[in-house]
Amino acid sequence: MRWTLGALGFLVCLKLTVVSMAALAAENADQDLATGESLLKNKQYAEARALLEASIVKNSSNVQAHFSLAEACRGLKAWTCAEEHYETALHLDAKSRTAGTRELRLRKMEVWRSLEEVTAWRLLEEAKSLIADGQPHPDRIKQAEEALDGANELGLNQEQQAVYQQLEAKLPGRRSSTLLDNLKPADAPMALVPAGEFTMGSTMSPDEQPVHRVYLDAFYMDKYHVTVGQYAKYLEATDKGAPPEWNIMNQPQHQKRPVVNVSWFDAATYCKWAGKRLPTEAEWEKAARGTDGRLYPWGNEAPTRLHANFGKKQWANHMALVPVGMFEMGKSPYGIYDMAGNAWEWVNDWYDHDYYKKSPAKNPQGPAKGKSKVVRGGNWLYIQEFLRSSFRFNAEPSSRQFGYGFRCAKTS
């Protein structure tokens, strides 16, 4: 009995010691964070970085510490460090929102802008180092071109644009991204989705039932949403009317972001002009989830800010959307980007709540008529449920909303 009481007392003391040590470490981490942020305000970036790194060692889940460290690294032009900690801050912020904790909330729009800027700088620095030699190896030239294209797709500020042009001038014979932007819409990158069966629907919503097998012929799907830049060329070529808020969207920093505020009719007309068509609802779902019945384009893992653009509350003059093709971890099995989040996608089908109960097993085309059209994929808003690959939504075909965009398909 004495031994039992003694052992129990020892365990209690041990637990209290561990708790005390954890509290002390958290207090020290907070002190390092506060001092580091003070140094950061005074632009003492190196000293701030050291203290903020020490704070993160003691408490690796502090959102504000990662954000402040990213800011310090940005001040030091340590782009990889800044990129890493902006991404980590966004990821932890998303987790804290899901868990309902009282962590300090980030201003995500500003963080996304900063992340895009430092990522562009990192890519420009990579390109610069790859072509530093007088006559770089062809493989290094190819890597430099890919880095330059990646930076340009993010949208460059004036300083970055000057660096980009200097580096591009050192690559004679390069087919620049400016030339790529001038490709005909029919030449925009597409992915082949092979013929065969896949599992369509789910048990998670009545209009997604029953789960059923569908056979589709082979088809091609655009790898990216139709962008503002592509839509601008279409408007110039056709003299069609511009969508609402076009003057806000059609700015240099938005050219690689998806075009939105387009109706189903706008989308269908664009695809026809490009020599393509809108995908059917079945084609869209197969392109998004493949043949293994996964929940999301990337698998069954819950969405994070590394998979998709979502979780925002305001359009913010088009800054709620991000440039297409940013989420490597969010690609579908066929290498198609942004099929969850960023912008809803119009598909060709009319919407019918009970259509799956009577749809054909081969190449379904949707109901013959209806009042609303299907949209798929979710958008930049904060509702995670919309991101499931089987989730069905609908809107009147004349509707133009800040979250509605599209991509095109083509028969193989």
Secondary structure as UniProt FT lines:
FT   HELIX           2..41
FT   TURN            42..43
FT   HELIX           45..58
FT   TURN            60..61
FT   HELIX           63..75
FT   TURN            76..77
FT   HELIX           79..99
FT   HELIX           108..130
FT   HELIX           138..154
FT   HELIX           158..169
FT   TURN            172..173
FT   HELIX           177..181
FT   HELIX           185..187
FT   STRAND          190..193
FT   STRAND          196..200
FT   HELIX           206..208
FT   STRAND          212..216
FT   STRAND          219..222
FT   HELIX           228..238
FT   TURN            244..245
FT   HELIX           246..249
FT   HELIX           252..254
FT   TURN            255..256
FT   HELIX           264..273
FT   TURN            274..275
FT   HELIX           281..289
FT   TURN            290..293
FT   TURN            297..298
FT   TURN            305..307
FT   TURN            316..320
FT   TURN            324..325
FT   HELIX           328..330
FT   TURN            333..334
FT   STRAND          344..350
FT   TURN            353..354
FT   HELIX           355..357
FT   STRAND          373..376
FT   HELIX           384..387
FT   TURN            389..390
FT   STRAND          393..395
FT   TURN            397..398
FT   TURN            402..403
FT   STRAND          404..405
FT   STRAND          409..411
//
